[in-house]
Amino acid sequence: MLSVLSEPELERAARFRREPDRRRFLTGSWLLRTASAVQFGIRPEEVVVDRSCPDCTRYHGKPRVRARGFPLHVSVSHSEDRVAVAVTAEGPVGVDVEAVPADPVDDLARCALTEAELTVLEAFPQEDRYEAFAKVWVRKEAALKATGHGLRVPPTEVAVSGPAEDPALLSWPLDIPPESLRFRVLSPGSGYVAAVAVITGRPVEAVEFHLPAARADFARGPVPGPLAGVA
């Protein structure tokens, strides 16, 4: 699987100090190329992935994908042992996957949620607040990743629907109308939550695939070649 990755991708992977971080990056890079190749009808190694940062020369920006002269909107996210990739030609896209927190979320919620969202969260029993908070958070993160702003926009200025409601953007400080953002909830498995957001004027349907374990051998064991010695 490493054979389809570019030299800049392999060089960036080698710079990770922690092995889990390196493997998550490699898994996400391979998934991104594979999913994009399916969309373009080409081989993964033919996909051009540009991660150059617009603010500096480092290779750590939001990935941009092109093949045969055509762009594709993509987004990558990872949390613990989950990696999510979203690919679409419909419009700018953001995806976020998060492990449900194991520790109390009250302090974090006060830094990330609006007053109305806090009121809704506090109505949940304490043991249910962990997942409820995570469901709200992935909606905000996916929305801001779709625009490319990320956390440069304070999450307290982004209002989304409650964790027990269908996902929707209610308001934010950007010029993009909230109703043009379409969400879909994903199913990343027990202990995780995920959402994808697309900026489009049309309804969207998300097709979700889960990578068979047999296709991710390189993400579980030692990586051969020049990356094997990187800690």
N, CA, C and O of each residue as an XYZ file, in Angstrom:
924
protein
N       0.809     -1.206      0.000
C       0.000      0.000      0.000
C       0.850      1.267      0.000
O       0.445      2.291     -0.550
N       2.028      1.198      0.617
C       2.903      2.365      0.637
C       3.361      2.756     -0.757
O       3.755      3.900     -0.983
N       3.312      1.814     -1.695
C       3.815      2.086     -3.037
C       2.997      3.144     -3.767
O       3.485      3.731     -4.732
N       1.763      3.405     -3.331
C       0.934      4.390     -4.026
C       1.141      5.795     -3.473
O       0.654      6.759     -4.063
N       1.852      5.934     -2.358
C       2.029      7.244     -1.745
C       3.180      7.998     -2.394
O       4.105      7.398     -2.942
N       3.108      9.324     -2.323
C       4.129     10.168     -2.930
C       5.310     10.343     -1.985
O       5.222     10.036     -0.796
N       6.405     10.835     -2.526
C       7.592     11.083     -1.702
C       7.309     12.099     -0.596
O       7.726     11.873      0.540
N       6.609     13.224     -0.881
C       6.293     14.150      0.220
C       5.448     13.507      1.317
O       5.626     13.824      2.493
N       4.531     12.608      0.951
C       3.717     11.934      1.963
C       4.579     11.028      2.840
O       4.417     11.004      4.060
N       5.485     10.291      2.223
C       6.359      9.405      2.989
C       7.313     10.208      3.871
O       7.608      9.808      4.997
N       7.794     11.341      3.357
C       8.692     12.181      4.152
C       7.964     12.769      5.354
O       8.520     12.841      6.450
N       6.722     13.189      5.147
C       5.969     13.721      6.284
C       5.712     12.632      7.315
O       5.820     12.876      8.516
N       5.372     11.436      6.856
C       5.135     10.327      7.781
C       6.375     10.047      8.619
O       6.269      9.742      9.807
N       7.540     10.148      8.009
C       8.786      9.860      8.717
C       9.077     10.875      9.813
O       9.843     10.593     10.734
N       8.473     12.051      9.720
C       8.739     13.092     10.717
C       7.898     12.937     11.981
O       8.179     13.583     12.990
N       6.872     12.091     11.940
C       6.071     11.889     13.149
C       6.912     11.183     14.207
O       7.593     10.202     13.909
N       6.867     11.671     15.420
C       7.646     11.079     16.499
C       6.935      9.877     17.108
O       7.586      8.943     17.578
N       5.601      9.894     17.104
C       4.829      8.806     17.703
C       4.336      7.853     16.618
O       3.787      8.276     15.600
N       4.543      6.570     16.855
C       4.150      5.556     15.881
C       2.654      5.589     15.559
O       2.303      5.498     14.383
N       1.747      5.715     16.552
C       0.318      5.767     16.202
C      -0.024      6.938     15.282
O      -0.844      6.794     14.375
N       0.604      8.105     15.512
C       0.341      9.260     14.650
C       0.802      8.984     13.222
O       0.123      9.337     12.258
N       1.959      8.351     13.104
C       2.493      8.051     11.775
C       1.579      7.088     11.024
O       1.322      7.264      9.833
N       1.095      6.079     11.725
C       0.241      5.095     11.063
C      -1.114      5.680     10.688
O      -1.676      5.336      9.649
N      -1.643      6.571     11.540
C      -2.904      7.224     11.182
C      -2.725      8.070      9.925
O      -3.586      8.071      9.044
N      -1.607      8.788      9.844
C      -1.363      9.603      8.653
C      -1.233      8.727      7.410
O      -1.800      9.045      6.364
N      -0.493      7.630      7.516
C      -0.329      6.733      6.376
C      -1.665      6.123      5.954
O      -1.964      6.035      4.763
N      -2.460      5.707      6.929
C      -3.767      5.132      6.616
C      -4.651      6.156      5.916
O      -5.287      5.849      4.907
N      -4.690      7.384      6.460
C      -5.502      8.426      5.845
C      -5.040      8.769      4.443
O      -5.862      8.996      3.555
N      -3.726      8.811      4.235
C      -3.187      9.131      2.909
C      -3.553      8.051      1.896
O      -3.919      8.350      0.760
N      -3.449      6.790      2.322
C      -3.807      5.697      1.415
C      -5.310      5.700      1.114
O      -5.718      5.531     -0.035
N      -6.128      5.895      2.154
C      -7.574      5.949      1.938
C      -7.954      7.089      1.000
O      -8.797      6.924      0.118
N      -7.326      8.248      1.197
C      -7.629      9.407      0.359
C      -7.320      9.118     -1.104
O      -8.129      9.410     -1.985
N      -6.158      8.547     -1.359
C      -5.790      8.233     -2.742
C      -6.698      7.157     -3.339
O      -7.103      7.246     -4.498
N      -7.011      6.144     -2.536
C      -7.834      5.041     -3.040
C      -9.252      5.511     -3.359
O      -9.793      5.190     -4.417
N      -9.853      6.274     -2.441
C     -11.211      6.774     -2.673
C     -11.252      7.742     -3.850
O     -12.189      7.714     -4.647
N     -10.238      8.599     -3.960
C     -10.188      9.546     -5.073
C     -10.006      8.819     -6.396
O     -10.607      9.196     -7.402
N      -9.182      7.782     -6.399
C      -8.951      7.020     -7.622
C     -10.232      6.358     -8.114
O     -10.476      6.284     -9.318
N     -11.051      5.875     -7.174
C     -12.333      5.276     -7.552
C     -13.212      6.317     -8.240
O     -13.866      6.026     -9.242
N     -13.220      7.535     -7.689
C     -14.033      8.600     -8.278
C     -13.552      8.970     -9.679
O     -14.363      9.237    -10.566
N     -12.245      8.985     -9.876
C     -11.677      9.379    -11.161
C     -11.563      8.220    -12.147
O     -11.409      8.442    -13.348
N     -11.638      6.990    -11.649
C     -11.456      5.838    -12.514
C     -10.012      5.639    -12.932
O      -9.733      5.226    -14.058
N      -9.085      5.938    -12.011
C      -7.661      5.797    -12.305
C      -6.995      5.021    -11.174
O      -7.662      4.591    -10.233
N      -5.689      4.846    -11.267
C      -4.950      4.168    -10.209
C      -4.621      5.154     -9.087
O      -4.442      6.342     -9.356
N      -4.536      4.688     -7.830
C      -4.262      5.597     -6.708
C      -2.988      6.414     -6.881
O      -2.945      7.582     -6.495
N      -1.951      5.812     -7.456
C      -0.688      6.538     -7.604
C      -0.761      7.647     -8.645
O       0.138      8.484     -8.716
N      -1.825      7.666     -9.456
C      -1.993      8.724    -10.453
C      -2.694      9.952     -9.885
O      -2.724     11.001    -10.527
N      -3.253      9.828     -8.692
C      -3.940     10.956     -8.057
C      -2.904     11.955     -7.548
O      -1.933     11.568     -6.898
N      -3.108     13.234     -7.840
C      -2.213     14.289     -7.366
C      -2.796     14.881     -6.087
O      -3.889     15.448     -6.101
N      -2.064     14.749     -4.983
C      -2.499     15.273     -3.690
C      -1.569     16.405     -3.286
O      -0.362     16.206     -3.145
N      -2.125     17.583     -3.103
C      -1.345     18.757     -2.706
C      -1.718     19.127     -1.275
O      -2.866     19.480     -1.004
N      -0.761     19.051     -0.364
C      -0.991     19.417      1.035
C      -0.187     20.656      1.427
O      -0.002     20.912      2.617
N       0.285     21.415      0.468
C       1.081     22.593      0.790
C       0.233     23.596      1.564
O      -0.925     23.841      1.227
N       0.824     24.166      2.599
C       0.128     25.118      3.457
C       0.085     26.486      2.774
O       1.113     26.942      2.274
N      -1.075     27.156      2.737
C      -1.148     28.474      2.099
C      -0.406     29.558      2.870
O      -0.136     30.630      2.328
N      -0.071     29.286      4.142
C       0.582     30.292      4.973
C       2.084     30.084      5.115
O       2.789     30.958      5.618
N       2.580     28.919      4.669
C       4.015     28.655      4.748
C       4.364     27.629      3.674
O       3.527     27.313      2.828
N       5.567     27.117      3.697
C       5.995     26.172      2.664
C       5.905     24.723      3.126
O       6.292     23.819      2.384
N       5.404     24.484      4.331
C       5.375     23.122      4.856
C       4.238     22.315      4.239
O       3.244     22.868      3.768
N       4.408     20.991      4.253
C       3.461     20.065      3.631
C       2.473     19.579      4.688
O       2.455     18.398      5.036
N       1.642     20.512      5.200
C       0.718     20.131      6.268
C      -0.632     20.830      6.138
O      -1.366     20.937      7.121
N      -0.966     21.302      4.952
C      -2.236     21.985      4.757
C      -3.376     21.019      4.468
O      -3.180     19.805      4.410
N      -4.578     21.580      4.288
C      -5.726     20.764      3.914
C      -5.467     20.133      2.551
O      -5.079     20.840      1.621
N      -5.670     18.820      2.403
C      -5.359     18.181      1.118
C      -6.259     18.675     -0.006
O      -7.460     18.874      0.176
N      -5.651     18.866     -1.165
C      -6.372     19.210     -2.390
C      -6.016     18.155     -3.426
O      -4.848     17.809     -3.598
N      -7.021     17.654     -4.106
C      -6.835     16.513     -5.008
C      -7.195     16.911     -6.431
O      -8.203     17.574     -6.674
N      -6.346     16.491     -7.366
C      -6.620     16.689     -8.788
C      -6.181     15.441     -9.543
O      -5.262     14.736     -9.125
N      -6.846     15.183    -10.650
C      -6.432     14.119    -11.566
C      -7.030     14.435    -12.925
O      -8.201     14.796    -13.041
N      -6.205     14.292    -13.944
C      -6.648     14.584    -15.311
C      -7.222     15.992    -15.430
O      -8.124     16.245    -16.228
N      -6.681     16.901    -14.621
C      -7.083     18.296    -14.709
C      -8.331     18.663    -13.943
O      -8.725     19.829    -13.945
N      -8.972     17.702    -13.281
C     -10.220     17.977    -12.576
C      -9.995     17.916    -11.061
O      -9.302     17.023    -10.575
N     -10.581     18.866    -10.312
C     -10.448     18.841     -8.849
C     -11.510     17.952     -8.209
O     -12.550     17.671     -8.804
N     -11.227     17.524     -7.004
C     -12.168     16.746     -6.209
C     -12.115     17.307     -4.795
O     -11.032     17.585     -4.281
N     -13.256     17.475     -4.170
C     -13.303     17.984     -2.802
C     -13.080     16.822     -1.836
O     -13.732     15.783     -1.946
N     -12.159     17.001     -0.893
C     -11.809     15.902      0.011
C     -11.602     16.433      1.425
O     -11.383     17.626      1.633
N     -11.677     15.522      2.386
C     -11.401     15.854      3.779
C     -10.969     14.583      4.496
O     -11.422     13.486      4.169
N     -10.085     14.746      5.483
C      -9.549     13.610      6.235
C      -9.633     13.918      7.722
O      -9.406     15.054      8.138
N      -9.959     12.908      8.523
C      -9.994     13.067      9.973
C      -9.565     11.761     10.624
O      -9.730     10.689     10.043
N      -9.019     11.850     11.822
C      -8.687     10.632     12.559
C      -8.779     10.886     14.055
O      -8.579     12.003     14.532
N      -9.085      9.831     14.773
C      -9.165      9.878     16.234
C      -8.889      8.477     16.764
O      -9.608      7.529     16.451
N      -7.842      8.362     17.567
C      -7.433      7.063     18.106
C      -7.294      6.050     16.967
O      -6.448      6.242     16.093
N      -8.102      4.966     16.945
C      -7.895      3.972     15.884
C      -8.925      4.074     14.763
O      -9.197      3.084     14.084
N      -9.495      5.251     14.564
C     -10.411      5.475     13.451
C      -9.835      6.540     12.518
O      -9.282      7.545     12.965
N      -9.977      6.300     11.221
C      -9.589      7.270     10.196
C     -10.768      7.420      9.249
O     -11.314      6.424      8.774
N     -11.164      8.656      8.970
C     -12.288      8.918      8.070
C     -11.821      9.784      6.911
O     -11.053     10.728      7.096
N     -12.292      9.456      5.720
C     -11.994     10.231      4.518
C     -13.303     10.484      3.786
O     -14.104      9.567      3.602
N     -13.521     11.723      3.370
C     -14.699     12.081      2.580
C     -14.243     12.601      1.228
O     -13.313     13.404      1.148
N     -14.893     12.148      0.170
C     -14.539     12.519     -1.199
C     -15.828     12.815     -1.956
O     -16.764     12.017     -1.911
N     -15.889     13.954     -2.653
C     -17.087     14.289     -3.412
C     -16.764     15.317     -4.487
O     -15.826     16.103     -4.352
N     -17.549     15.299     -5.551
C     -17.470     16.334     -6.580
C     -18.577     17.363     -6.382
O     -18.685     18.314     -7.156
N     -19.396     17.179     -5.356
C     -20.583     18.010     -5.148
C     -20.239     19.411     -4.673
O     -20.843     20.382     -5.128
N     -19.275     19.532     -3.762
C     -18.919     20.836     -3.206
C     -17.929     20.661     -2.074
O     -17.602     19.531     -1.713
N     -17.441     21.762     -1.501
C     -16.491     21.674     -0.389
C     -17.024     20.776      0.721
O     -18.195     20.862      1.090
N     -16.161     19.919      1.250
C     -16.598     18.898      2.194
C     -15.696     18.896      3.424
O     -14.506     19.198      3.340
N     -16.278     18.554      4.553
C     -15.520     18.373      5.782
C     -16.013     17.136      6.499
O     -17.216     16.881      6.543
N     -15.102     16.364      7.061
C     -15.483     15.180      7.823
C     -14.758     15.222      9.159
O     -13.617     15.674      9.244
N     -15.427     14.748     10.197
C     -14.776     14.669     11.499
C     -15.223     13.403     12.206
O     -16.410     13.079     12.232
N     -14.262     12.690     12.780
C     -14.540     11.513     13.597
C     -13.874     11.731     14.942
O     -12.745     12.217     15.010
N     -14.567     11.376     16.006
C     -14.038     11.583     17.352
C     -14.378     10.392     18.233
O     -15.466      9.824     18.143
N     -13.431     10.025     19.085
C     -13.726      9.057     20.134
C     -14.581      9.736     21.193
O     -14.329     10.887     21.550
N     -15.577      9.041     21.690
C     -16.402      9.597     22.763
C     -15.512      9.810     23.987
O     -14.839      8.875     24.421
N     -15.495     11.014     24.549
C     -14.588     11.289     25.673
C     -14.813     10.339     26.844
O     -15.939      9.937     27.135
N     -13.719      9.995     27.502
C     -13.800      9.125     28.680
C     -13.831      9.931     29.966
O     -14.135      9.392     31.030
N     -13.517     11.226     29.877
C     -13.485     12.095     31.053
C     -14.634     13.094     30.991
O     -15.199     13.313     29.920
N     -14.989     13.700     32.115
C     -16.057     14.705     32.119
C     -15.805     15.801     31.090
O     -14.667     16.228     30.890
N     -16.876     16.252     30.440
C     -16.737     17.190     29.324
C     -17.216     18.594     29.669
O     -17.233     19.462     28.797
N     -17.604     18.839     30.915
C     -18.215     20.122     31.256
C     -17.306     21.305     30.945
O     -17.756     22.286     30.354
N     -16.034     21.230     31.332
C     -15.119     22.345     31.076
C     -14.894     22.535     29.581
O     -14.883     23.663     29.087
N     -14.716     21.436     28.868
C     -14.511     21.518     27.425
C     -15.748     22.083     26.737
O     -15.638     22.880     25.805
N     -16.913     21.673     27.194
C     -18.157     22.142     26.586
C     -18.301     23.650     26.722
O     -18.791     24.312     25.807
N     -17.880     24.196     27.854
C     -18.000     25.643     28.045
C     -17.114     26.423     27.087
O     -17.375     27.595     26.814
N     -16.064     25.783     26.574
C     -15.163     26.440     25.620
C     -15.592     26.230     24.170
O     -15.083     26.899     23.271
N     -16.533     25.300     23.935
C     -16.846     24.907     22.563
C     -18.297     25.119     22.165
O     -18.601     25.186     20.974
N     -19.204     25.227     23.135
C     -20.627     25.278     22.817
C     -21.214     26.662     23.077
O     -20.697     27.435     23.883
N     -22.301     26.950     22.378
C     -23.047     28.176     22.638
C     -23.839     28.010     23.935
O     -23.948     26.905     24.467
N     -24.383     29.098     24.431
C     -25.178     29.027     25.660
C     -26.379     28.099     25.480
O     -26.709     27.320     26.374
N     -27.025     28.188     24.324
C     -28.181     27.323     24.074
C     -27.762     25.861     24.021
O     -28.468     24.994     24.535
N     -26.610     25.579     23.400
C     -26.127     24.199     23.317
C     -25.754     23.663     24.695
O     -25.981     22.491     24.994
N     -25.180     24.528     25.536
C     -24.848     24.117     26.902
C     -26.104     23.752     27.683
O     -26.117     22.780     28.439
N     -27.147     24.532     27.497
C     -28.403     24.252     28.191
C     -28.946     22.886     27.794
O     -29.412     22.123     28.641
N     -28.883     22.581     26.495
C     -29.349     21.275     26.013
C     -28.478     20.165     26.589
O     -28.994     19.144     27.045
N     -27.162     20.358     26.570
C     -26.246     19.322     27.065
C     -26.470     19.048     28.547
O     -26.461     17.893     28.972
N     -26.670     20.093     29.329
C     -26.821     19.930     30.773
C     -28.120     19.233     31.149
O     -28.285     18.798     32.288
N     -29.047     19.125     30.193
C     -30.293     18.398     30.456
C     -30.095     16.889     30.364
O     -30.950     16.122     30.808
N     -28.966     16.458     29.788
C     -28.674     15.033     29.696
C     -28.140     14.528     31.036
O     -27.465     15.277     31.744
N     -28.424     13.282     31.397
C     -27.764     12.695     32.570
C     -26.248     12.747     32.387
O     -25.755     12.692     31.260
N     -25.520     12.852     33.477
C     -24.070     13.008     33.407
C     -23.413     11.940     32.544
O     -22.509     12.237     31.763
N     -23.868     10.686     32.684
C     -23.215      9.598     31.948
C     -23.493      9.654     30.448
O     -22.790      9.011     29.668
N     -24.507     10.413     30.034
C     -24.836     10.518     28.611
C     -24.241     11.764     27.959
O     -24.324     11.931     26.743
N     -23.644     12.634     28.766
C     -23.138     13.893     28.217
C     -21.904     13.698     27.343
O     -21.652     14.492     26.437
N     -21.134     12.646     27.613
C     -19.909     12.421     26.850
C     -20.227     12.269     25.360
O     -19.660     12.967     24.519
N     -21.142     11.349     25.047
C     -21.490     11.117     23.647
C     -22.289     12.282     23.077
O     -22.122     12.633     21.908
N     -23.156     12.885     23.888
C     -23.944     14.022     23.411
C     -23.033     15.174     22.996
O     -23.243     15.794     21.954
N     -22.022     15.456     23.813
C     -21.080     16.517     23.461
C     -20.341     16.176     22.172
O     -20.189     17.028     21.297
N     -19.880     14.928     22.052
C     -19.124     14.526     20.866
C     -19.962     14.672     19.597
O     -19.436     15.062     18.554
N     -21.253     14.365     19.673
C     -22.119     14.492     18.500
C     -22.228     15.944     18.046
O     -22.229     16.228     16.848
N     -22.319     16.858     19.005
C     -22.375     18.278     18.656
C     -21.031     18.740     18.098
O     -20.976     19.487     17.121
N     -19.955     18.289     18.727
C     -18.631     18.740     18.320
C     -18.298     18.331     16.882
O     -17.771     19.146     16.125
N     -18.593     17.084     16.489
C     -18.218     16.653     15.137
C     -18.992     17.437     14.078
O     -18.496     17.619     12.966
N     -20.188     17.899     14.401
C     -20.937     18.714     13.444
C     -20.249     20.058     13.235
O     -20.113     20.524     12.103
N     -19.819     20.673     14.322
C     -19.117     21.954     14.210
C     -17.803     21.792     13.450
O     -17.486     22.575     12.554
N     -17.051     20.766     13.822
C     -15.747     20.547     13.197
C     -15.895     20.242     11.711
O     -15.140     20.770     10.895
N     -16.857     19.396     11.349
C     -17.066     19.069      9.939
C     -17.452     20.314      9.145
O     -16.975     20.512      8.028
N     -18.312     21.151      9.716
C     -18.742     22.369      9.033
C     -17.571     23.311      8.782
O     -17.426     23.840      7.680
N     -16.736     23.523      9.795
C     -15.616     24.452      9.655
C     -14.501     23.876      8.788
O     -13.745     24.632      8.178
N     -14.390     22.560      8.724
C     -13.420     21.959      7.812
C     -13.893     22.086      6.368
O     -13.076     22.212      5.456
N     -15.208     22.055      6.157
C     -15.730     22.202      4.797
C     -15.383     23.573      4.221
O     -15.076     23.682      3.034
N     -15.428     24.611      5.041
C     -15.105     25.954      4.553
C     -13.603     26.185      4.462
O     -13.151     27.096      3.768
N     -12.830     25.359      5.164
C     -11.389     25.558      5.209
C     -10.941     26.445      6.350
O      -9.743     26.662      6.525
N     -11.885     26.968      7.139
C     -11.521     27.846      8.251
C     -10.975     27.068      9.444
O     -10.083     27.545     10.144
N     -11.509     25.870      9.674
C     -11.100     25.131     10.857
C     -11.396     25.942     12.116
O     -12.363     26.701     12.164
N     -10.565     25.774     13.119
C     -10.819     26.430     14.401
C     -10.347     27.877     14.435
O     -10.254     28.476     15.506
N     -10.047     28.444     13.261
C      -9.830     29.891     13.218
C     -11.139     30.628     13.485
O     -11.127     31.797     13.874
N     -12.260     29.954     13.280
C     -13.567     30.468     13.695
C     -13.885     29.846     15.053
O     -13.941     28.621     15.155
N     -14.094     30.642     16.091
C     -14.380     30.066     17.412
C     -15.617     29.175     17.365
O     -16.655     29.601     16.859
N     -15.535     27.955     17.877
C     -16.697     27.058     17.841
C     -17.889     27.592     18.622
O     -19.023     27.191     18.364
N     -17.650     28.488     19.569
C     -18.770     29.082     20.308
C     -19.601     30.013     19.435
O     -20.692     30.422     19.833
N     -19.096     30.354     18.242
C     -19.843     31.205     17.315
C     -20.557     30.391     16.241
O     -21.177     30.948     15.335
N     -20.465     29.077     16.352
C     -21.124     28.170     15.405
C     -22.212     27.415     16.156
O     -21.919     26.672     17.092
N     -23.457     27.600     15.754
C     -24.581     26.942     16.431
C     -25.120     25.819     15.556
O     -25.424     26.022     14.381
N     -25.233     24.634     16.143
C     -25.768     23.481     15.417
C     -26.929     22.886     16.206
O     -27.169     23.248     17.358
N     -27.638     21.974     15.567
C     -28.777     21.321     16.215
C     -28.301     20.424     17.353
O     -27.124     20.076     17.443
N     -29.243     20.061     18.216
C     -28.914     19.260     19.382
C     -28.555     17.830     19.036
O     -28.871     17.358     17.944
N     -27.896     17.130     19.956
C     -27.418     15.768     19.686
C     -28.527     14.764     19.416
O     -28.282     13.735     18.787
N     -29.741     15.040     19.877
C     -30.853     14.122     19.641
C     -31.651     14.494     18.393
O     -32.645     13.843     18.072
N     -31.218     15.542     17.689
C     -31.925     16.024     16.503
C     -31.138     15.699     15.242
O     -29.950     15.381     15.300
N     -31.817     15.784     14.099
C     -31.107     15.643     12.831
C     -30.061     16.751     12.732
O     -30.332     17.883     13.132
N     -28.873     16.449     12.209
C     -27.818     17.461     12.174
C     -28.165     18.620     11.248
O     -28.642     18.421     10.130
N     -27.921     19.823     11.727
C     -28.182     21.022     10.932
C     -27.341     22.160     11.488
O     -27.067     22.222     12.687
N     -26.940     23.052     10.603
C     -26.252     24.277     11.006
C     -27.305     25.355     11.207
O     -28.096     25.632     10.305
N     -27.318     25.965     12.390
C     -28.325     26.978     12.701
C     -27.823     28.390     12.417
O     -28.560     29.218     11.881
N     -26.580     28.664     12.773
C     -26.011     29.990     12.513
C     -24.504     29.927     12.670
O     -23.969     29.065     13.367
N     -23.822     30.868     12.000
C     -22.383     31.050     12.173
C     -22.000     32.405     11.613
O     -22.820     33.025     10.936
N     -20.793     32.898     11.863
C     -20.437     34.262     11.468
C     -19.939     34.386     10.027
O     -19.444     35.446      9.645
N     -20.057     33.338      9.226
C     -19.557     33.363      7.856
C     -20.647     33.812      6.886
O     -21.832     33.812      7.220
N     -20.226     34.196      5.675
C     -21.171     34.675      4.668
C     -21.941     33.543      3.996
O     -22.919     33.800      3.294
N     -21.525     32.316      4.195
C     -22.195     31.169      3.577
C     -23.517     30.911      4.301
O     -23.514     30.732      5.519
N     -24.651     30.889      3.587
C     -25.940     30.652      4.256
C     -25.947     29.303      4.973
O     -25.552     28.297      4.383
N     -26.384     29.257      6.226
C     -26.396     27.986      6.966
C     -27.165     26.880      6.257
O     -26.797     25.709      6.352
N     -28.232     27.242      5.545
C     -29.044     26.212      4.892
C     -28.331     25.554      3.711
O     -28.797     24.535      3.202
N     -27.206     26.126      3.268
C     -26.472     25.514      2.157
C     -25.516     24.431      2.632
O     -24.855     23.785      1.819
N     -25.437     24.228      3.938
C     -24.572     23.180      4.479
C     -25.416     21.941      4.765
O     -26.375     21.998      5.534
N     -25.054     20.833      4.147
C     -25.804     19.585      4.314
C     -24.961     18.586      5.098
O     -23.803     18.335      4.762
N     -25.556     18.017      6.151
C     -24.864     17.065      7.015
C     -25.355     15.643      6.765
O     -26.485     15.417      6.331
N     -24.476     14.702      7.053
C     -24.857     13.308      7.180
C     -24.088     12.716      8.363
O     -22.889     12.942      8.520
N     -24.805     11.959      9.186
C     -24.172     11.272     10.310
C     -23.573      9.968      9.811
O     -24.207      9.245      9.042
N     -22.356      9.664     10.243
C     -21.682      8.429      9.858
C     -21.694      7.440     11.020
O     -22.043      7.794     12.146
N     -21.311      6.202     10.737
C     -21.333      5.131     11.744
C     -19.936      4.541     11.896
O     -19.635      3.506     11.300
N     -19.077      5.187     12.688
C     -17.692      4.713     12.809
C     -17.484      3.587     13.806
O     -16.352      3.142     13.998
N     -18.546      3.117     14.446
C     -18.410      2.012     15.387
C     -18.585      2.455     16.828
O     -18.595      3.648     17.131
N     -18.721      1.481     17.707
C     -18.973      1.751     19.121
C     -17.859      2.599     19.729
O     -16.675      2.344     19.509
N     -18.260      3.608     20.494
C     -17.291      4.465     21.159
C     -16.817      5.629     20.327
O     -15.950      6.387     20.763
N     -17.370      5.790     19.128
C     -16.971      6.876     18.235
C     -18.213      7.529     17.643
O     -19.273      6.910     17.557
N     -18.069      8.781     17.237
C     -19.109      9.476     16.484
C     -18.437     10.183     15.314
O     -17.250     10.503     15.371
N     -19.204     10.423     14.250
C     -18.635     11.074     13.071
C     -19.739     11.738     12.270
O     -20.897     11.323     12.309
N     -19.355     12.781     11.540
C     -20.297     13.479     10.665
C     -19.541     14.029      9.469
O     -18.346     14.316      9.547
N     -20.255     14.170      8.360
C     -19.698     14.785      7.161
C     -20.604     15.945      6.772
O     -21.826     15.852      6.885
N     -19.996     17.044      6.311
C     -20.740     18.234      5.904
C     -20.301     18.636      4.501
O     -19.110     18.636      4.191
N     -21.272     18.977      3.657
C     -20.995     19.393      2.281
C     -21.676     20.730      2.036
O     -22.841     20.912      2.391
N     -20.954     21.662      1.431
C     -21.540     22.948      1.059
C     -22.112     22.806     -0.344
O     -21.370     22.707     -1.321
N     -23.427     22.797     -0.432
C     -24.098     22.594     -1.711
C     -25.532     23.095     -1.598
O     -26.090     23.164     -0.503
N     -26.105     23.436     -2.706
C     -27.493     23.870     -2.708
C     -28.467     22.736     -2.922
O     -29.675     22.959     -3.003
N     -27.954     21.514     -3.015
C     -28.822     20.374     -3.301
C     -28.751     19.347     -2.180
O     -27.743     19.272     -1.476
N     -29.803     18.554     -2.003
C     -29.729     17.449     -1.039
C     -28.628     16.476     -1.439
O     -28.374     16.271     -2.626
N     -27.984     15.885     -0.456
C     -26.909     14.943     -0.748
C     -27.179     13.619     -0.046
O     -27.808     13.570      1.010
N     -26.695     12.568     -0.651
C     -26.741     11.240     -0.053
C     -25.307     10.769      0.162
O     -24.497     10.777     -0.765
N     -25.006     10.364      1.371
C     -23.660      9.882      1.675
C     -23.625      8.363      1.553
O     -24.447      7.663      2.145
N     -22.669      7.865      0.785
C     -22.439      6.423      0.675
C     -21.245      6.098      1.562
O     -20.142      6.595      1.336
N     -21.467      5.271      2.563
C     -20.445      5.001      3.574
C     -19.852      3.611      3.379
O     -20.576      2.625      3.242
N     -18.522      3.550      3.368
C     -17.811      2.284      3.249
C     -16.905      2.110      4.457
O     -16.333      3.076      4.961
N     -16.779      0.875      4.916
C     -15.866      0.561      6.008
C     -14.762     -0.337      5.470
O     -15.028     -1.360      4.839
N     -13.540      0.052      5.724
C     -12.394     -0.673      5.191
C     -12.281     -2.041      5.845
O     -12.202     -2.116      7.071
N     -12.271     -3.129      5.077
C     -12.057     -4.457      5.673
C     -10.698     -4.517      6.359
O      -9.722     -3.941      5.879
N     -10.649     -5.212      7.471
C      -9.405     -5.285      8.238
C      -8.256     -5.825      7.398
O      -7.106     -5.429      7.583
N      -8.566     -6.722      6.484
C      -7.498     -7.321      5.677
C      -6.829     -6.318      4.760
O      -5.715     -6.561      4.296
N      -7.496     -5.169      4.480
C      -6.919     -4.185      3.586
C      -6.071     -3.170      4.337
O      -5.498     -2.271      3.722
N      -5.983     -3.299      5.659
C      -5.258     -2.307      6.452
C      -4.089     -2.924      7.201
O      -3.727     -2.445      8.275
N      -3.486     -3.987      6.648
C      -2.393     -4.669      7.340
C      -1.248     -3.724      7.682
O      -0.651     -3.834      8.753
N      -0.941     -2.804      6.789
C       0.214     -1.945      7.025
C      -0.035     -0.976      8.167
O       0.915     -0.442      8.739
N      -1.321     -0.736      8.517
C      -1.626      0.177      9.615
C      -1.564     -0.525     10.965
O      -1.604      0.132     12.005
N      -1.465     -1.867     10.963
C      -1.454     -2.598     12.224
C      -0.056     -3.070     12.605
O       0.279     -3.123     13.788
N       0.755     -3.409     11.622
C       2.062     -3.966     11.925
C       3.170     -3.016     11.540
O       2.908     -1.901     11.090
N       4.426     -3.454     11.714
C       5.562     -2.616     11.332
C       5.507     -2.263      9.853
O       5.177     -3.101      9.013
N       5.831     -1.021      9.549
C       5.832     -0.569      8.161
C       7.185     -0.877      7.548
O       8.203     -0.455      8.097
N       7.241     -1.604      6.421
C       8.523     -1.973      5.834
C       9.192     -0.785      5.161
O       8.610      0.294      5.045
N      10.418     -1.000      4.724
C      11.109      0.027      3.957
C      11.697      1.109      4.837
O      11.981      0.879      6.012
N      11.882      2.314      4.256
C      12.599      3.379      4.959
C      11.877      3.923      6.172
O      12.478      4.666      6.948
N      10.605      3.581      6.371
C       9.866      4.119      7.507
C       9.902      3.211      8.722
O       9.426      3.603      9.787
N      10.448      2.017      8.596
C      10.333      1.019      9.658
C      11.001      1.447     10.950
O      10.579      1.027     12.027
N      12.023      2.265     10.870
C      12.753      2.626     12.087
C      12.269      3.894     12.749
O      12.832      4.293     13.768
N      11.258      4.542     12.221
C      10.796      5.817     12.769
C       9.911      5.565     13.974
O       8.979      4.765     13.889
N      10.176      6.229     15.103
C       9.381      6.041     16.320
C       8.300      7.093     16.424
O       7.530      7.094     17.384
